[in-house]
Amino acid sequence: MLLGSKEVAKAAIRLAMTSERADEAEFKEQMNLNGIRCAAIDFGGEFPGSVTKIIERAVVASKREHVISDTHAEEGAVAGATHEAITQIINKALGLNVGGKIGIARNDSHISVCVFFAVGLLNLNDVVIGLGHRAI
């Protein structure tokens, strides 16, 4: 079933917002039945030094969960979409710690990556969301 970029983006956002592993697995299974392959990664750390790690983890998880194949174009699409999502949260995250989840969803040529993080120090957190999309 061919879906558009809007449906794929919704799946990435909803996946990034799951809080329990069981919910994540159930959602991924449901999306797979609808033709959307998904991957999710938990992430936490100091933001400025973590950008490269976030992008690397998104690419590795996408390959591990068979969202993408081991090709330069598909790896680049996930890396680019992840970078786009990160650039949307830079102003709030710079110099602080982030923690949350990255959701990746794909249907046919559409790939979306959502970063859903708490940003802050100690228990003084704000919440940010960034979304990137690429077409292969």
Secondary structure as GFF3:
##gff-version 3
##sequence-region A 1 136
A	DSSP	alpha_helix	5	16	.	.	.	ID=ss1
A	DSSP	alpha_helix	21	33	.	.	.	ID=ss2
A	DSSP	beta_strand	37	46	.	.	.	ID=ss3
A	DSSP	three_ten_helix	48	50	.	.	.	ID=ss4
A	DSSP	alpha_helix	51	64	.	.	.	ID=ss5
A	DSSP	alpha_helix	72	87	.	.	.	ID=ss6
A	DSSP	alpha_helix	90	93	.	.	.	ID=ss7
A	DSSP	beta_strand	97	107	.	.	.	ID=ss8
A	DSSP	beta_strand	110	121	.	.	.	ID=ss9
A	DSSP	beta_strand	124	135	.	.	.	ID=ss10
###
